[in-house]
Amino acid sequence: MGWIIAIIVGGVAGWLASLVMNRDASMGIFWNIVVGIIGAIIGNLLAGPLFGIDTTIQTFNLPGFLVAIVGAIVLLGIANMVQRGRVR
């Protein structure tokens, strides 16, 4: 059950991050889920030790969801910087 919740939360977090970063038109649902889950992992690695909060996305909790969104935004920001010279 934890993986299903992680996919759903990752998909929503990736979708919200793509809306914030104006990349929603170029991303499908699969990439929203991937970006959200990877963003949650990045956020968990950064925010977990710094703030001492439980940021796991295998069970839904608000701090973990917010960290997943922030991590996905950071991931999309890095992707934008890498693709800056290319046409999106």
Backbone as numpy.savetxt, mean C-alpha at the origin, in Angstrom:
# Nx Ny Nz CAx CAy CAz Cx Cy Cz
-7.89 -17.57 6.54 -8.71 -16.38 6.54 -7.85 -15.12 6.54
-6.67 -15.19 7.13 -5.79 -14.03 7.20 -5.34 -13.54 5.83
-5.10 -14.47 4.90 -4.67 -14.08 3.56 -5.77 -13.36 2.80
-7.01 -13.79 3.02 -8.13 -13.13 2.35 -8.26 -11.70 2.84
-8.14 -11.50 4.14 -8.19 -10.15 4.70 -7.03 -9.32 4.20
-5.83 -9.91 4.11 -4.66 -9.19 3.61 -4.86 -8.75 2.17
-5.48 -9.60 1.35 -5.73 -9.24 -0.05 -6.75 -8.12 -0.14
-7.82 -8.22 0.63 -8.85 -7.18 0.60 -8.31 -5.85 1.10
-7.65 -5.87 2.25 -7.09 -4.63 2.82 -6.01 -4.08 1.90
-5.17 -4.95 1.33 -4.14 -4.51 0.40 -4.74 -3.89 -0.86
-5.82 -4.47 -1.36 -6.48 -3.92 -2.54 -7.06 -2.54 -2.28
-7.73 -2.38 -1.14 -8.31 -1.08 -0.81 -7.21 -0.05 -0.56
-6.15 -0.45 0.16 -5.05 0.47 0.43 -4.35 0.87 -0.87
-4.12 -0.08 -1.76 -3.49 0.23 -3.04 -4.36 1.14 -3.90
-5.68 0.90 -3.88 -6.60 1.74 -4.64 -6.61 3.16 -4.11
-6.68 3.33 -2.79 -6.66 4.67 -2.20 -5.34 5.38 -2.49
-4.24 4.64 -2.41 -2.94 5.24 -2.70 -2.84 5.65 -4.16
-3.40 4.84 -5.07 -3.36 5.21 -6.48 -4.23 6.43 -6.77
-5.31 6.60 -6.02 -6.12 7.82 -6.16 -5.35 9.05 -5.69
-4.66 8.92 -4.57 -3.89 10.03 -4.01 -2.76 10.43 -4.96
-2.13 9.45 -5.57 -0.97 9.71 -6.43 -1.35 9.89 -7.90
-2.65 9.98 -8.22 -3.14 10.17 -9.59 -2.64 9.09 -10.55
-2.62 7.85 -10.11 -2.22 6.73 -10.97 -3.34 5.72 -11.13
-4.55 6.09 -10.74 -5.65 5.15 -10.76 -5.99 4.69 -12.17
-5.90 5.58 -13.14 -6.26 5.22 -14.52 -5.28 4.22 -15.12
-4.04 4.21 -14.67 -3.04 3.34 -15.27 -2.88 2.01 -14.54
-3.62 1.81 -13.46 -3.48 0.59 -12.66 -4.80 -0.17 -12.64
-4.72 -1.49 -12.70 -5.90 -2.32 -12.57 -6.03 -2.83 -11.15
-7.03 -3.66 -10.91 -7.27 -4.17 -9.57 -6.12 -5.05 -9.09
-5.53 -5.82 -10.00 -4.41 -6.68 -9.61 -3.24 -5.86 -9.08
-2.89 -4.79 -9.79 -1.76 -3.97 -9.36 -2.09 -3.17 -8.12
-3.37 -2.81 -7.93 -3.76 -2.16 -6.68 -3.52 -3.08 -5.50
-3.87 -4.36 -5.66 -3.65 -5.33 -4.58 -2.17 -5.51 -4.33
-1.39 -5.65 -5.39 0.06 -5.85 -5.24 0.70 -4.65 -4.56
0.37 -3.44 -5.02 0.93 -2.22 -4.43 0.51 -2.09 -2.97
-0.74 -2.41 -2.67 -1.22 -2.32 -1.29 -0.52 -3.29 -0.36
-0.33 -4.53 -0.81 0.33 -5.53 0.04 1.81 -5.19 0.21
2.48 -4.83 -0.88 3.89 -4.45 -0.76 4.04 -3.17 0.06
3.12 -2.24 -0.13 3.13 -1.02 0.69 2.92 -1.31 2.15
2.05 -2.28 2.46 1.84 -2.67 3.85 3.10 -3.30 4.44
3.80 -4.07 3.64 5.05 -4.67 4.11 6.09 -3.58 4.38
6.21 -2.64 3.44 7.15 -1.52 3.63 6.77 -0.71 4.86
5.48 -0.39 4.98 5.02 0.37 6.13 5.24 -0.37 7.44
5.02 -1.68 7.42 5.22 -2.49 8.62 6.68 -2.51 9.03
7.57 -2.60 8.05 9.00 -2.60 8.36 9.46 -1.25 8.93
8.85 -0.17 8.44 9.25 1.16 8.90 8.53 1.59 10.18
7.21 1.42 10.22 6.42 1.97 11.33 6.37 1.06 12.54
6.42 -0.24 12.33 6.34 -1.17 13.46 7.40 -0.92 14.53
8.68 -0.97 14.16 9.72 -0.75 15.17 9.78 0.70 15.68
9.45 1.67 14.81 9.56 3.07 15.22 8.49 3.48 16.22
7.26 3.02 16.01 6.15 3.46 16.84 5.64 2.39 17.79
6.07 1.16 17.61 5.68 0.08 18.50 4.21 -0.30 18.41
3.62 -0.15 17.22 2.22 -0.51 17.05 2.11 -1.78 16.23
1.03 -2.51 16.43 0.78 -3.72 15.66 0.23 -3.32 14.30
1.02 -3.53 13.26 0.63 -3.08 11.93 0.36 -4.22 10.97
0.08 -5.39 11.49 -0.18 -6.52 10.62 -1.48 -6.33 9.86
-1.54 -6.83 8.63 -2.77 -6.72 7.85 -3.49 -8.05 7.76
-3.03 -9.07 8.49 -3.72 -10.35 8.46 -4.98 -10.33 9.31
-5.08 -9.42 10.23 -6.33 -9.14 10.93 -6.55 -7.65 10.78
-7.77 -7.27 10.47 -8.01 -5.86 10.20 -7.93 -5.04 11.47
-7.09 -4.01 11.44 -7.06 -2.99 12.49 -6.73 -1.66 11.83
-7.20 -0.59 12.41 -7.05 0.73 11.80 -5.59 1.17 11.65
-4.74 0.99 12.68 -3.33 1.40 12.48 -2.66 0.64 11.34
-2.94 -0.66 11.21 -2.36 -1.44 10.13 -2.85 -0.98 8.77
-4.13 -0.61 8.69 -4.69 -0.11 7.44 -4.07 1.23 7.06
-3.92 2.12 8.01 -3.31 3.43 7.73 -1.85 3.29 7.33
-1.14 2.39 7.97 0.26 2.15 7.61 0.34 1.55 6.21
-0.60 0.68 5.84 -0.61 0.10 4.50 -0.83 1.19 3.45
-1.73 2.14 3.73 -1.97 3.22 2.78 -0.72 4.09 2.63
-0.11 4.46 3.75 1.09 5.30 3.69 2.22 4.56 2.98
2.39 3.28 3.27 3.43 2.49 2.60 3.18 2.39 1.10
1.92 2.24 0.69 1.60 2.18 -0.73 1.84 3.52 -1.40
1.55 4.62 -0.71 1.82 5.95 -1.26 3.32 6.15 -1.45
4.11 5.71 -0.47 5.57 5.80 -0.59 6.06 4.96 -1.78
5.51 3.76 -1.92 5.90 2.90 -3.03 5.55 3.54 -4.37
4.36 4.12 -4.50 3.99 4.78 -5.74 4.81 6.04 -5.98
5.20 6.73 -4.92 6.07 7.89 -5.06 7.43 7.50 -5.61
7.96 6.40 -5.13 9.24 5.90 -5.64 9.09 5.49 -7.11
7.98 4.83 -7.44 7.74 4.44 -8.84 7.62 5.67 -9.74
6.99 6.73 -9.24 6.89 7.97 -10.03 8.25 8.59 -10.26
9.12 8.55 -9.27 10.46 9.11 -9.43 11.27 8.30 -10.43
11.11 6.99 -10.43 11.83 6.14 -11.36 11.32 6.35 -12.78
10.01 6.53 -12.94 9.41 6.69 -14.26 9.32 8.13 -14.72
9.93 9.04 -14.02 9.80 10.47 -14.34 10.21 10.79 -15.77
11.20 10.12 -16.30 11.65 10.40 -17.64 10.81 9.74 -18.73
9.96 8.78 -18.35 9.14 8.07 -19.32 7.72 8.63 -19.33
7.05 8.39 -20.43 5.64 8.76 -20.54 4.81 7.69 -19.84
3.90 8.11 -18.96 3.06 7.13 -18.25 1.82 6.84 -19.04
